[in-house]
Amino acid sequence: MVNQMPSYSQRISLQQVMQVAVQRVPGQIIHYGLDMENGVLVYEIFILTPQNRIYEVEVNAKTETIRKVEEGNDFD
């Protein structure tokens, strides 16, 4: 069996992902990216909350499922 990389054309839109992320962590999106983690294509959305905290919300780019919400202060 051959492992296939997910197709970038099958992902949900960035706008949809941003809506999902801000519903989970209200605030202003300050950075975003698209990354491959363990064979899964994920959007990484960084949100600045009204309390001046930064959260990273990872969303599965194919299913729109939130994979992780983590407080942090960098973009790695």
MOPAC internal coordinates of N, CA, C and O (Angstrom, degrees):
PM7 1SCF
backbone

  N    0.0000 0     0.00 0     0.00 0    0    0    0
  C    1.4582 1     0.00 0     0.00 0    1    0    0
  C    1.5292 1   109.02 1     0.00 0    2    1    0
  O    1.2310 1   120.77 1   -44.39 1    3    2    1
  N    1.3074 1   116.14 1   135.61 1    3    2    1
  C    1.4641 1   122.00 1  -178.75 1    5    3    2
  C    1.5220 1   109.12 1  -100.06 1    6    5    3
  O    1.2310 1   120.57 1   -48.88 1    7    6    5
  N    1.3261 1   116.52 1   131.12 1    7    6    5
  C    1.4613 1   120.21 1   174.80 1    9    7    6
  C    1.5113 1   108.66 1   -76.27 1   10    9    7
  O    1.2310 1   120.70 1   -52.90 1   11   10    9
  N    1.3237 1   116.27 1   127.10 1   11   10    9
  C    1.4474 1   120.24 1   178.84 1   13   11   10
  C    1.5159 1   109.38 1  -107.54 1   14   13   11
  O    1.2310 1   121.15 1   -39.33 1   15   14   13
  N    1.3203 1   115.40 1   140.67 1   15   14   13
  C    1.4596 1   120.19 1   176.11 1   17   15   14
  C    1.5245 1   107.98 1   -75.89 1   18   17   15
  O    1.2310 1   119.77 1   -38.02 1   19   18   17
  N    1.3356 1   118.05 1   141.98 1   19   18   17
  C    1.4579 1   119.06 1   177.00 1   21   19   18
  C    1.5221 1   110.65 1   -60.92 1   22   21   19
  O    1.2310 1   121.19 1   -35.00 1   23   22   21
  N    1.2977 1   115.33 1   145.00 1   23   22   21
  C    1.4570 1   120.12 1   179.57 1   25   23   22
  C    1.5244 1   110.24 1   -76.85 1   26   25   23
  O    1.2310 1   120.48 1   -48.86 1   27   26   25
  N    1.3165 1   116.68 1   131.14 1   27   26   25
  C    1.4551 1   120.71 1   178.16 1   29   27   26
  C    1.5269 1   110.87 1   -64.88 1   30   29   27
  O    1.2310 1   120.16 1   155.64 1   31   30   29
  N    1.3242 1   117.30 1   -24.36 1   31   30   29
  C    1.4605 1   120.19 1  -179.03 1   33   31   30
  C    1.5236 1   112.47 1   -75.79 1   34   33   31
  O    1.2310 1   119.53 1   168.02 1   35   34   33
  N    1.3226 1   118.51 1   -11.98 1   35   34   33
  C    1.4550 1   121.76 1  -178.47 1   37   35   34
  C    1.5252 1   112.92 1   -93.01 1   38   37   35
  O    1.2310 1   120.04 1  -177.14 1   39   38   37
  N    1.3128 1   117.52 1     2.86 1   39   38   37
  C    1.4613 1   119.30 1  -175.77 1   41   39   38
  C    1.5351 1   111.18 1   -80.96 1   42   41   39
  O    1.2310 1   121.44 1   -21.31 1   43   42   41
  N    1.3389 1   114.85 1   158.69 1   43   42   41
  C    1.4588 1   120.47 1   175.26 1   45   43   42
  C    1.5252 1   108.63 1   -77.89 1   46   45   43
  O    1.2310 1   120.34 1   -15.13 1   47   46   45
  N    1.3095 1   116.95 1   164.87 1   47   46   45
  C    1.4628 1   119.89 1  -174.69 1   49   47   46
  C    1.5282 1   111.40 1   -74.00 1   50   49   47
  O    1.2310 1   121.57 1   -26.03 1   51   50   49
  N    1.3073 1   114.60 1   153.97 1   51   50   49
  C    1.4629 1   121.55 1   177.32 1   53   51   50
  C    1.5287 1   110.64 1   -60.13 1   54   53   51
  O    1.2310 1   120.25 1   142.07 1   55   54   53
  N    1.3354 1   117.13 1   -37.93 1   55   54   53
  C    1.4631 1   120.65 1   179.56 1   57   55   54
  C    1.5227 1   111.15 1   -62.25 1   58   57   55
  O    1.2310 1   120.01 1   138.82 1   59   58   57
  N    1.3338 1   117.58 1   -41.18 1   59   58   57
  C    1.4660 1   121.26 1   177.48 1   61   59   58
  C    1.5265 1   110.55 1   -62.59 1   62   61   59
  O    1.2310 1   120.98 1   135.77 1   63   62   61
  N    1.3124 1   115.74 1   -44.23 1   63   62   61
  C    1.4655 1   120.67 1  -178.95 1   65   63   62
  C    1.5223 1   110.79 1   -63.75 1   66   65   63
  O    1.2310 1   120.51 1   137.80 1   67   66   65
  N    1.3251 1   116.63 1   -42.20 1   67   66   65
  C    1.4631 1   120.23 1   179.22 1   69   67   66
  C    1.5246 1   110.83 1   -61.59 1   70   69   67
  O    1.2310 1   119.99 1   139.33 1   71   70   69
  N    1.3280 1   117.62 1   -40.67 1   71   70   69
  C    1.4686 1   120.60 1   177.57 1   73   71   70
  C    1.5180 1   111.08 1   -62.13 1   74   73   71
  O    1.2310 1   120.25 1   135.72 1   75   74   73
  N    1.3212 1   117.13 1   -44.28 1   75   74   73
  C    1.4625 1   121.67 1   179.32 1   77   75   74
  C    1.5278 1   110.26 1   -61.58 1   78   77   75
  O    1.2310 1   120.44 1   134.75 1   79   78   77
  N    1.3230 1   116.76 1   -45.25 1   79   78   77
  C    1.4654 1   121.51 1  -177.40 1   81   79   78
  C    1.5290 1   111.48 1   -64.20 1   82   81   79
  O    1.2310 1   120.01 1   135.63 1   83   82   81
  N    1.3338 1   117.58 1   -44.37 1   83   82   81
  C    1.4669 1   121.11 1  -177.14 1   85   83   82
  C    1.5369 1   110.90 1   -72.95 1   86   85   83
  O    1.2310 1   120.09 1   153.64 1   87   86   85
  N    1.3146 1   117.43 1   -26.36 1   87   86   85
  C    1.4620 1   119.17 1   173.32 1   89   87   86
  C    1.5212 1   110.22 1   -66.41 1   90   89   87
  O    1.2310 1   120.54 1   144.51 1   91   90   89
  N    1.3286 1   116.57 1   -35.49 1   91   90   89
  C    1.4670 1   121.22 1  -179.45 1   93   91   90
  C    1.5232 1   111.48 1   -78.86 1   94   93   91
  O    1.2310 1   120.31 1   136.88 1   95   94   93
  N    1.3378 1   117.01 1   -43.12 1   95   94   93
  C    1.4679 1   122.85 1   179.97 1   97   95   94
  C    1.5247 1   107.28 1  -128.88 1   98   97   95
  O    1.2310 1   119.89 1   -83.54 1   99   98   97
  N    1.3319 1   117.82 1    96.46 1   99   98   97
  C    1.4642 1   120.21 1  -179.75 1  101   99   98
  C    1.5309 1   111.61 1   -62.97 1  102  101   99
  O    1.2310 1   120.91 1   -42.53 1  103  102  101
  N    1.3175 1   115.87 1   137.47 1  103  102  101
  C    1.4561 1   120.92 1   178.64 1  105  103  102
  C    1.5110 1   110.44 1   157.85 1  106  105  103
  O    1.2310 1   121.23 1    16.93 1  107  106  105
  N    1.3284 1   115.25 1  -163.07 1  107  106  105
  C    1.4612 1   122.76 1  -177.65 1  109  107  106
  C    1.5227 1   109.86 1  -104.90 1  110  109  107
  O    1.2310 1   120.45 1   -51.95 1  111  110  109
  N    1.3187 1   116.74 1   128.05 1  111  110  109
  C    1.4639 1   120.52 1   176.40 1  113  111  110
  C    1.5174 1   108.42 1   -72.43 1  114  113  111
  O    1.2310 1   120.93 1   -55.48 1  115  114  113
  N    1.3286 1   115.82 1   124.52 1  115  114  113
  C    1.4637 1   120.40 1  -177.44 1  117  115  114
  C    1.5247 1   112.92 1  -111.87 1  118  117  115
  O    1.2310 1   120.60 1   165.48 1  119  118  117
  N    1.3421 1   116.45 1   -14.52 1  119  118  117
  C    1.4627 1   120.23 1  -179.10 1  121  119  118
  C    1.5204 1   107.79 1  -165.50 1  122  121  119
  O    1.2310 1   120.76 1   -30.32 1  123  122  121
  N    1.3282 1   116.16 1   149.68 1  123  122  121
  C    1.4589 1   119.74 1   174.33 1  125  123  122
  C    1.5149 1   109.37 1  -151.59 1  126  125  123
  O    1.2310 1   121.39 1   -20.31 1  127  126  125
  N    1.3139 1   114.95 1   159.69 1  127  126  125
  C    1.4574 1   120.21 1   178.54 1  129  127  126
  C    1.5146 1   110.50 1  -158.75 1  130  129  127
  O    1.2310 1   121.09 1    -7.69 1  131  130  129
  N    1.3111 1   115.53 1   172.31 1  131  130  129
  C    1.4538 1   123.30 1   178.59 1  133  131  130
  C    1.5109 1   106.31 1  -125.43 1  134  133  131
  O    1.2310 1   120.37 1   -50.60 1  135  134  133
  N    1.3323 1   116.91 1   129.40 1  135  134  133
  C    1.4539 1   120.60 1  -173.83 1  137  135  134
  C    1.5228 1   109.45 1  -142.58 1  138  137  135
  O    1.2310 1   120.79 1   -20.45 1  139  138  137
  N    1.3268 1   116.10 1   159.55 1  139  138  137
  C    1.4559 1   122.02 1   175.13 1  141  139  138
  C    1.5290 1   107.16 1  -105.06 1  142  141  139
  O    1.2310 1   120.32 1   -58.18 1  143  142  141
  N    1.3327 1   116.99 1   121.82 1  143  142  141
  C    1.4604 1   121.65 1   178.51 1  145  143  142
  C    1.5139 1   109.27 1  -126.45 1  146  145  143
  O    1.2310 1   121.13 1   -63.88 1  147  146  145
  N    1.3251 1   115.44 1   116.12 1  147  146  145
  C    1.4676 1   121.71 1  -179.82 1  149  147  146
  C    1.5246 1   111.74 1    52.01 1  150  149  147
  O    1.2310 1   120.60 1  -138.40 1  151  150  149
  N    1.3249 1   116.46 1    41.60 1  151  150  149
  C    1.4517 1   121.31 1   177.77 1  153  151  150
  C    1.5139 1   115.12 1    80.25 1  154  153  151
  O    1.2310 1   120.07 1  -174.39 1  155  154  153
  N    1.3325 1   117.47 1     5.61 1  155  154  153
  C    1.4595 1   122.02 1  -179.42 1  157  155  154
  C    1.5223 1   108.72 1  -115.11 1  158  157  155
  O    1.2310 1   120.73 1   -50.53 1  159  158  157
  N    1.3133 1   116.20 1   129.47 1  159  158  157
  C    1.4574 1   121.39 1   178.28 1  161  159  158
  C    1.5262 1   108.68 1   -79.75 1  162  161  159
  O    1.2310 1   120.25 1   -56.81 1  163  162  161
  N    1.3346 1   117.13 1   123.19 1  163  162  161
  C    1.4640 1   121.04 1  -177.51 1  165  163  162
  C    1.5245 1   110.91 1  -130.99 1  166  165  163
  O    1.2310 1   121.77 1   -35.09 1  167  166  165
  N    1.3180 1   114.22 1   144.91 1  167  166  165
  C    1.4505 1   121.17 1   169.33 1  169  167  166
  C    1.5206 1   107.07 1   -88.65 1  170  169  167
  O    1.2310 1   120.54 1   -42.47 1  171  170  169
  N    1.3199 1   116.57 1   137.53 1  171  170  169
  C    1.4612 1   122.48 1   174.11 1  173  171  170
  C    1.5243 1   106.89 1  -111.72 1  174  173  171
  O    1.2310 1   120.75 1   -64.74 1  175  174  173
  N    1.3187 1   116.17 1   115.26 1  175  174  173
  C    1.4604 1   122.23 1  -177.25 1  177  175  174
  C    1.5234 1   107.82 1  -113.38 1  178  177  175
  O    1.2310 1   120.30 1   -55.95 1  179  178  177
  N    1.3282 1   117.03 1   124.05 1  179  178  177
  C    1.4601 1   121.92 1   178.42 1  181  179  178
  C    1.5236 1   108.32 1  -103.99 1  182  181  179
  O    1.2310 1   121.04 1   -53.27 1  183  182  181
  N    1.3294 1   115.61 1   126.73 1  183  182  181
  C    1.4592 1   121.78 1  -173.71 1  185  183  182
  C    1.5229 1   109.69 1  -123.32 1  186  185  183
  O    1.2310 1   121.05 1   -48.17 1  187  186  185
  N    1.3298 1   115.59 1   131.83 1  187  186  185
  C    1.4614 1   122.54 1   174.03 1  189  187  186
  C    1.5263 1   107.03 1   -96.04 1  190  189  187
  O    1.2310 1   120.55 1   -60.39 1  191  190  189
  N    1.3345 1   116.55 1   119.61 1  191  190  189
  C    1.4614 1   120.97 1  -178.43 1  193  191  190
  C    1.5266 1   110.32 1   -84.74 1  194  193  191
  O    1.2310 1   120.27 1   -14.76 1  195  194  193
  N    1.3310 1   117.09 1   165.24 1  195  194  193
  C    1.4723 1   120.05 1   176.10 1  197  195  194
  C    1.5303 1   112.64 1   -60.61 1  198  197  195
  O    1.2310 1   120.00 1   161.45 1  199  198  197
  N    1.3252 1   117.60 1   -18.55 1  199  198  197
  C    1.4710 1   121.83 1   177.53 1  201  199  198
  C    1.5289 1   111.93 1   -88.91 1  202  201  199
  O    1.2310 1   120.41 1  -167.50 1  203  202  201
  N    1.3459 1   116.83 1    12.50 1  203  202  201
  C    1.4727 1   123.71 1   179.86 1  205  203  202
  C    1.5230 1   112.91 1    61.25 1  206  205  203
  O    1.2310 1   120.61 1  -143.69 1  207  206  205
  N    1.3127 1   116.44 1    36.31 1  207  206  205
  C    1.4607 1   121.78 1   173.01 1  209  207  206
  C    1.5133 1   108.31 1  -110.03 1  210  209  207
  O    1.2310 1   120.90 1   -32.39 1  211  210  209
  N    1.3263 1   115.88 1   147.61 1  211  210  209
  C    1.4544 1   121.27 1   178.60 1  213  211  210
  C    1.5279 1   108.59 1  -107.53 1  214  213  211
  O    1.2310 1   121.49 1   -49.83 1  215  214  213
  N    1.3258 1   114.75 1   130.17 1  215  214  213
  C    1.4583 1   121.02 1   176.42 1  217  215  214
  C    1.5133 1   109.44 1  -120.67 1  218  217  215
  O    1.2310 1   120.99 1   -37.67 1  219  218  217
  N    1.3259 1   115.71 1   142.33 1  219  218  217
  C    1.4556 1   121.70 1   172.16 1  221  219  218
  C    1.5211 1   107.28 1  -102.74 1  222  221  219
  O    1.2310 1   120.89 1   -54.42 1  223  222  221
  N    1.3227 1   115.91 1   125.58 1  223  222  221
  C    1.4574 1   121.38 1   176.64 1  225  223  222
  C    1.5224 1   106.53 1  -115.24 1  226  225  223
  O    1.2310 1   120.70 1   -59.57 1  227  226  225
  N    1.3471 1   116.28 1   120.43 1  227  226  225
  C    1.4596 1   120.89 1   177.23 1  229  227  226
  C    1.5156 1   108.61 1  -100.38 1  230  229  227
  O    1.2310 1   121.20 1   -51.37 1  231  230  229
  N    1.3390 1   115.32 1   128.63 1  231  230  229
  C    1.4584 1   121.60 1  -177.78 1  233  231  230
  C    1.5264 1   109.19 1  -124.45 1  234  233  231
  O    1.2310 1   120.45 1   -50.77 1  235  234  233
  N    1.3284 1   116.75 1   129.23 1  235  234  233
  C    1.4517 1   121.68 1   176.27 1  237  235  234
  C    1.5242 1   108.45 1   -59.48 1  238  237  235
  O    1.2310 1   120.45 1   -55.48 1  239  238  237
  N    1.3206 1   116.74 1   124.52 1  239  238  237
  C    1.4621 1   121.88 1  -173.99 1  241  239  238
  C    1.5243 1   113.10 1   -73.57 1  242  241  239
  O    1.2310 1   120.21 1   168.73 1  243  242  241
  N    1.3194 1   117.20 1   -11.27 1  243  242  241
  C    1.4538 1   119.95 1  -178.30 1  245  243  242
  C    1.5306 1   111.77 1  -104.52 1  246  245  243
  O    1.2310 1   120.60 1   145.13 1  247  246  245
  N    1.3467 1   116.45 1   -34.87 1  247  246  245
  C    1.4658 1   119.89 1  -173.10 1  249  247  246
  C    1.5172 1   113.53 1  -109.03 1  250  249  247
  O    1.2310 1   120.07 1   169.36 1  251  250  249
  N    1.3449 1   117.46 1   -10.64 1  251  250  249
  C    1.4644 1   123.11 1  -178.12 1  253  251  250
  C    1.5355 1   112.04 1    69.58 1  254  253  251
  O    1.2310 1   120.23 1  -163.60 1  255  254  253
  N    1.3201 1   117.17 1    16.40 1  255  254  253
  C    1.4553 1   122.60 1   179.00 1  257  255  254
  C    1.5236 1   110.35 1   -84.90 1  258  257  255
  O    1.2310 1   120.61 1   -45.51 1  259  258  257
  N    1.3252 1   116.44 1   134.49 1  259  258  257
  C    1.4653 1   120.35 1   175.86 1  261  259  258
  C    1.5227 1   108.43 1   -73.97 1  262  261  259
  O    1.2310 1   120.75 1   -55.81 1  263  262  261
  N    1.3241 1   116.17 1   124.19 1  263  262  261
  C    1.4666 1   121.68 1  -179.16 1  265  263  262
  C    1.5168 1   112.28 1   -93.10 1  266  265  263
  O    1.2310 1   120.64 1   147.26 1  267  266  265
  N    1.3522 1   116.38 1   -32.74 1  267  266  265
  C    1.4637 1   119.25 1  -174.56 1  269  267  266
  C    1.5060 1   109.13 1  -161.59 1  270  269  267
  O    1.2310 1   120.99 1   -35.58 1  271  270  269
  N    1.3351 1   115.71 1   144.42 1  271  270  269
  C    1.4615 1   122.81 1   170.36 1  273  271  270
  C    1.5263 1   104.76 1  -128.77 1  274  273  271
  O    1.2310 1   120.81 1   -55.86 1  275  274  273
  N    1.3235 1   116.06 1   124.14 1  275  274  273
  C    1.4538 1   119.63 1  -173.89 1  277  275  274
  C    1.5302 1   109.70 1  -143.13 1  278  277  275
  O    1.2310 1   120.90 1   -45.47 1  279  278  277
  N    1.3133 1   115.88 1   134.53 1  279  278  277
  C    1.4608 1   119.55 1   174.83 1  281  279  278
  C    1.5185 1   108.44 1   -80.00 1  282  281  279
  O    1.2310 1   121.00 1   -41.84 1  283  282  281
  N    1.3172 1   115.69 1   138.16 1  283  282  281
  C    1.4488 1   120.17 1  -179.83 1  285  283  282
  C    1.5082 1   110.49 1  -160.63 1  286  285  283
  O    1.2310 1   120.84 1     3.38 1  287  286  285
  N    1.3206 1   115.99 1  -176.62 1  287  286  285
  C    1.4635 1   119.24 1  -179.87 1  289  287  286
  C    1.5140 1   112.36 1  -140.56 1  290  289  287
  O    1.2310 1   120.68 1  -159.96 1  291  290  289
  N    1.3309 1   116.31 1    20.04 1  291  290  289
  C    1.4672 1   119.13 1   177.09 1  293  291  290
  C    1.5214 1   109.48 1  -143.97 1  294  293  291
  O    1.2310 1   121.04 1    -2.38 1  295  294  293
  N    1.3321 1   115.61 1   177.62 1  295  294  293
  C    1.4610 1   120.66 1  -174.96 1  297  295  294
  C    1.5212 1   112.50 1  -112.69 1  298  297  295
  O    1.2310 1   119.36 1  -138.95 1  299  298  297
  N    1.3211 1   118.82 1    41.05 1  299  298  297
  C    1.4688 1   118.44 1  -179.57 1  301  299  298
  C    1.4821 1   114.69 1  -108.17 1  302  301  299
  O    1.2310 1   120.10 1   180.00 1  303  302  301

